[in-house]
């Protein structure tokens, strides 16, 4: 099989394979494609409310300081698929099938990287800029008060509304209101929680709830529900803002492929590589999680 024929056979199924796995998880992540060696993220202090001004003296001043920062780096990934020369000639569609499976493998790897970052949000390895886990009940503020982004409840209507309430009470580091309860939201859970689909339908599927058929408040805050196969912990569920996405998924180098024919044995070599980095943003706004 000539190299030009291999490339013609490869490209379309490879691109189709990249899009086959569900990529709706990206609705909960801030996807970056910055072409730099590393990205510095910072949380700033120094701006609270705007004070009264007498109209004559200099403006009141507030210095903006970098109170917390972190550097996002990336990890490289690579794979080479080899196809025997005679298999390429004798087995129908072997090249196109390999191309499709390679595309699917890349997309699944992206998803696995993202899911691992989300699942880790209860651990201090996924901290925000304040040094505690992203999903925590002890996010500090300038006043000393603590902010809460963690529940300890299994999913039901009451637990979901508790998450919405925490979102409505959220404050910035300087104790300014940052209510995100009305933001478009996405709800992540694992299919290992075998009743979650049914539970979500019960919580959001009706305008009325309870034996007394009262208005269902949860339906007014209905999120996009994503039962994500990459999440494997049946106890975890997350509510995230689709506007203030707290997790970064950095595609430092997108997946590219090269195709060559080995001059020594005629085998086809299909290679791919990419680079990915993930991190929690320094400002922990936009996520409520439960691991119970």
C-alpha positions in Angstrom: 0.0 0.0 0.0 1.5 3.3 -1.1 2.0 6.1 1.5 -0.4 8.4 -0.3 -3.1 5.8 -0.2 -2.5 5.1 3.5 -2.9 8.8 4.3 -6.0 9.1 2.2 -7.5 6.1 4.0 -6.4 7.3 7.4 -7.5 10.9 7.8 -11.3 10.8 7.7 -11.8 7.8 10.2 -9.2 9.3 12.5 -11.1 12.6 12.7 -14.4 10.8 13.1 -12.9 8.7 15.9 -11.8 11.8 17.7 -15.5 13.0 17.9 -17.1 9.6 18.8 -16.7 9.6 22.6 -19.0 12.0 24.4 -17.2 15.3 24.9 -19.9 17.1 26.8 -17.7 17.0 29.9 -16.0 20.1 28.4 -19.1 22.1 29.3 -17.8 22.0 32.9 -14.2 22.8 32.1 -12.4 25.9 30.9 -10.6 24.5 27.9 -7.4 26.5 27.0 -5.2 26.1 24.0 -2.4 28.6 24.9 0.7 27.9 22.9 3.2 28.6 25.7 5.6 26.6 27.9 3.7 27.1 31.1 0.8 29.2 32.4 0.8 31.1 35.6 -2.6 31.5 37.4 -3.0 33.9 40.3 -5.7 35.0 42.8 -5.5 38.7 43.8 -6.3 40.6 46.9 -6.7 44.3 47.5 -10.1 45.2 46.1 -13.1 45.2 48.3 -16.0 47.6 48.1 -15.5 51.1 46.6 -15.3 53.7 49.3 -16.9 57.1 49.5 -14.9 59.9 47.9 -15.1 63.6 48.9 -14.7 64.8 45.4 -11.6 66.9 46.0 -8.8 64.7 47.5 -6.9 62.0 45.7 -8.9 58.8 45.0 -8.8 56.2 47.7 -6.3 53.6 46.7 -6.1 49.8 46.9 -3.1 47.8 45.9 -3.7 44.7 43.9 -1.4 41.9 45.3 -0.8 38.4 44.1 -2.0 36.6 47.2 -1.9 33.1 45.7 -0.4 31.7 42.5 0.4 28.5 40.8 2.0 27.4 37.6 0.2 25.1 35.2 2.5 22.7 33.4 1.7 19.9 31.0 2.3 16.2 30.5 3.2 14.7 27.1 1.4 11.6 25.7 2.4 9.6 22.6 1.6 6.3 20.9 2.7 4.6 17.7 0.4 2.0 16.0 2.1 -0.5 13.6 0.4 -2.4 10.9 2.1 -5.3 9.1 2.6 -4.7 5.4 0.7 -7.8 4.3 -2.2 -7.2 6.8 -2.6 -3.8 5.2 -3.0 -5.4 1.8 -5.0 -8.5 2.8 -7.3 -7.3 5.6 -10.1 -5.0 4.4 -10.3 -1.7 6.2 -7.5 -2.5 8.7 -5.9 1.0 8.2 -9.2 2.9 8.5 -10.3 0.8 11.5 -6.9 1.5 13.2 -7.3 5.2 12.4 -10.7 5.3 14.0 -9.6 3.4 17.1 -6.7 5.7 17.5 -8.9 8.8 17.4 -11.3 7.2 19.9 -8.3 6.3 22.2 -7.1 10.0 22.1 -10.6 11.3 22.9 -11.0 8.8 25.7 -7.6 9.8 27.1 -8.6 13.4 27.2 -11.8 12.5 29.1 -9.9 10.3 31.6 -7.4 13.1 32.4 -10.3 15.5 33.0 -12.3 13.1 35.1 -9.3 12.3 37.3 -8.9 16.0 38.0 -12.6 16.4 38.9 -12.7 13.3 41.1 -9.7 14.6 43.0 -11.4 17.9 44.0 -11.8 16.6 47.6 -8.1 16.2 48.0 -5.5 18.8 48.8 -3.7 17.8 45.6 -6.4 19.7 43.7 -6.2 22.9 45.8 -7.5 26.3 44.8 -5.4 29.4 45.6 -6.3 29.3 49.3 -4.5 26.1 49.9 -7.5 23.8 50.7 -9.2 21.3 48.5 -11.4 22.8 45.8 -14.4 21.1 47.3 -14.0 22.1 51.0 -16.0 23.7 53.8 -13.1 25.8 54.9 -12.2 28.3 52.1 -10.8 31.3 53.9 -11.8 35.0 53.4 -10.2 38.3 54.3 -12.6 38.7 57.2 -11.8 35.2 58.6 -15.2 33.8 57.7 -15.1 30.5 55.9 -16.8 29.6 52.6 -18.3 26.2 51.9 -18.2 24.3 48.7 -18.7 20.7 50.0 -21.7 18.7 51.0 -21.9 15.3 52.7 -25.2 14.2 51.3 -26.2 11.6 48.8 -28.1 13.1 45.8 -31.7 13.9 46.1 -33.9 17.0 45.9 -33.0 18.3 49.3 -29.2 17.8 48.7 -29.4 19.5 45.3 -31.2 22.5 46.8 -28.6 22.6 49.5 -26.0 22.9 46.8 -27.9 25.7 45.1 -28.1 27.5 48.5 -24.4 27.2 48.9 -23.9 28.7 45.5 -26.3 31.6 46.4 -24.3 32.3 49.6 -20.9 32.3 47.9 -18.6 35.3 48.6 -15.3 36.4 47.1 -12.2 36.4 49.2 -13.1 40.0 50.2 -16.6 39.0 51.2 -18.3 40.5 48.2 -21.4 38.6 47.1 -20.7 36.2 44.2 -24.0 34.4 44.0 -23.8 31.9 41.1 -27.0 29.9 41.8 -28.7 31.3 38.7 -25.8 30.5 36.4 -26.3 27.7 33.8 -25.0 24.6 35.6 -23.9 21.1 34.9 -24.3 18.2 37.2 -21.7 15.4 37.1 -22.2 12.0 38.5 -20.9 8.4 37.9 -22.9 5.7 36.3 -21.7 3.6 39.2 -24.4 5.3 41.2 -26.9 3.0 39.5 -30.1 5.0 40.4 -28.7 8.4 39.6 -30.6 8.8 36.3 -33.8 7.9 37.9 -33.1 10.1 40.9 -32.2 13.1 38.6 -35.4 12.6 36.7 -37.4 12.6 39.9 -35.7 15.7 41.1 -35.9 17.8 37.9 -38.5 16.1 35.8 -41.7 17.6 37.3 -42.9 21.1 38.1 -44.5 19.7 41.3 -43.0 17.6 44.1 -44.0 15.7 47.2 -47.2 14.1 48.3 -48.8 17.5 48.7 -47.8 18.4 45.1 -46.0 21.7 45.9 -44.0 23.6 43.4 -40.7 21.9 42.7 -38.0 24.5 43.4 -35.2 22.2 42.0 -36.8 22.3 38.5 -36.3 26.1 38.5 -32.5 25.5 38.9 -32.3 22.5 36.5 -28.7 21.8 35.4 -27.4 19.9 32.4 -27.2 16.3 33.8 -24.0 14.5 32.8 -23.7 10.8 33.9 -20.0 10.6 33.1 -18.6 7.1 32.6 -15.1 8.3 33.4 -16.1 9.0 37.0 -15.9 5.8 38.9 -16.8 6.8 42.5 -20.5 6.2 43.1 -20.6 8.5 46.1 -19.4 11.6 44.3 -21.5 14.2 42.5 -20.7 17.8 41.5 -22.7 20.9 40.6 -20.6 23.3 38.5 -21.2 26.7 36.9 -20.9 26.7 33.1 -19.9 30.3 33.2 -17.3 30.4 36.0 -15.7 27.1 35.2 -13.3 26.4 38.1 -11.2 23.7 36.4 -8.8 24.3 33.6 -8.1 21.7 30.8 -5.1 22.9 28.9 -4.4 21.4 25.5 -0.8 22.5 25.2 -0.5 20.6 22.0 -3.4 19.1 20.2 -3.3 15.5 19.0 -1.5 15.2 15.7 -0.8 12.2 13.6 2.0 11.2 11.2 2.0 8.2 8.9 5.2 6.5 7.6 6.1 3.3 5.9 9.1 1.5 7.3 11.7 1.2 4.6 13.2 -2.0 6.1 10.0 -4.1 6.3 7.2 -2.2 4.6 5.2 -2.0 7.8 2.9 1.1 8.3 3.7 3.3 11.4 1.0 5.7 12.6 2.2 8.0 15.4 0.4 10.5 17.5 1.4 12.8 20.3 -0.2 15.5 22.4 0.3 17.5 25.7 -2.3 18.2 28.4 -2.3 20.0 31.7 -5.2 20.3 34.2 -5.5 22.4 37.3 -8.0 24.1 39.6 -8.2 27.9 39.3 -6.9 29.9 42.2 -10.4 31.3 42.9 -12.6 28.4 44.0 -15.9 29.9 42.8 -18.2 27.8 40.7 -18.3 24.3 42.1 -20.1 22.4 44.9 -19.2 18.7 45.5 -20.4 15.9 47.6 -18.5 12.6 48.3 -21.1 10.9 50.4 
